[in-house]
Amino acid sequence: MKHEVDVHVGKRIRHRRWMLGTTQQQLAESVGIKFQQIQKYETGMNRVSASRLWDISKVLDVPVSFFFEGIDMDGATERTATPGDPVTDKEALDLLRSYYSIPENQRRRLFDLARVLSDAA
């Protein structure tokens, strides 16, 4: 049976991997395991050991604590994913990754344009 914390940690691994544009295969090779193991981590089917989470955090360039953000002390997630939730929506994550790859000055202008368009809607 999946534990809620393992599922949450797996989602955070997938979220960060998507943000970086890294495949499961690339992440797996970087930490020295098979991509199927990454799949199992990301779905919460397998629990990530402390040392493996440490390795994954180094490859994904985040502190280990990143994977536990959004969990309260009882192990329950503080917010539940809803349909269209940007944290779980691959299209939204792709958009964010693309947005942050734009040079700062152009990104600022794009942000201003998006704000004007949303105010007009």
C-alpha positions in Angstrom: 0.0 0.0 0.0 1.3 3.4 -0.9 2.1 5.8 1.9 0.9 9.4 1.4 4.4 10.8 2.1 6.0 8.5 -0.5 3.4 9.7 -3.1 4.1 13.3 -2.2 7.9 12.9 -2.4 7.5 11.1 -5.8 5.3 14.0 -7.1 7.9 16.5 -6.0 10.7 14.5 -7.8 8.6 14.4 -11.0 7.7 18.1 -10.7 11.4 19.1 -10.4 12.5 16.8 -13.1 9.9 18.2 -15.5 10.9 21.8 -14.5 14.5 21.0 -15.6 13.4 19.2 -18.7 15.1 16.0 -17.5 13.8 12.6 -18.6 13.4 9.6 -16.2 16.2 7.9 -18.1 18.6 10.9 -17.6 17.8 11.1 -13.9 18.2 7.4 -13.4 21.6 7.4 -15.2 22.8 10.3 -13.1 22.0 8.5 -9.8 23.1 5.1 -11.1 19.8 3.2 -11.2 17.3 2.0 -13.9 14.6 4.4 -15.2 11.9 2.0 -14.0 13.0 2.7 -10.4 12.5 6.4 -11.0 9.0 5.6 -12.3 8.3 3.7 -9.1 9.6 6.5 -7.0 7.5 9.1 -8.9 4.3 7.1 -8.4 5.0 6.3 -4.7 5.1 2.6 -5.4 8.6 2.4 -4.0 9.9 4.4 -1.0 13.0 6.5 -1.7 15.8 5.8 0.7 17.6 8.7 2.4 20.8 8.2 0.5 19.0 7.9 -2.8 16.9 11.1 -2.1 20.2 12.8 -1.3 21.6 11.8 -4.7 18.4 12.8 -6.5 18.5 16.2 -4.7 22.0 16.8 -5.9 21.1 15.9 -9.5 18.0 18.0 -9.5 19.8 20.9 -7.7 17.4 21.3 -4.8 17.8 20.7 -1.1 16.4 17.5 0.3 13.7 19.5 2.1 12.2 20.5 -1.3 10.7 17.0 -1.6 8.8 17.5 1.7 7.4 20.9 1.1 3.7 20.9 1.4 3.5 18.1 4.0 2.4 18.9 7.6 3.9 17.2 10.6 1.2 14.5 10.6 2.3 13.4 7.1 -0.8 14.7 5.4 -0.4 17.0 2.4 -1.4 20.5 3.2 -3.0 21.0 -0.2 -4.6 18.6 -2.4 -4.2 18.5 -6.2 -7.2 19.7 -8.1 -7.9 19.4 -11.8 -5.9 22.0 -13.6 -3.5 22.4 -10.7 -0.3 23.8 -12.2 1.8 21.6 -9.9 0.4 18.5 -11.4 -0.3 19.7 -15.0 2.5 18.8 -17.4 1.5 21.6 -19.9 1.7 24.2 -17.1 5.1 22.9 -16.0 6.4 23.0 -19.7 5.1 26.6 -19.9 7.0 27.5 -16.7 10.2 25.9 -17.9 9.9 27.7 -21.2 9.2 31.0 -19.4 12.3 30.8 -17.2 14.5 30.0 -20.2 13.6 33.4 -21.7 16.2 36.1 -21.0 15.3 38.3 -18.0 14.4 41.5 -19.8 12.2 39.7 -22.4 10.6 37.6 -19.6 9.6 40.8 -17.8 7.9 42.2 -20.9 6.1 38.9 -21.4 4.9 38.9 -17.8 3.6 42.5 -18.2 1.8 41.5 -21.4 0.2 38.5 -19.7 -1.0 40.7 -16.8 -2.5 43.2 -19.2 -4.3 40.4 -21.1 -5.6 38.8 -17.9 -6.9 42.1 -16.7 -8.7 42.6 -20.0 -10.4 39.2 -19.8 
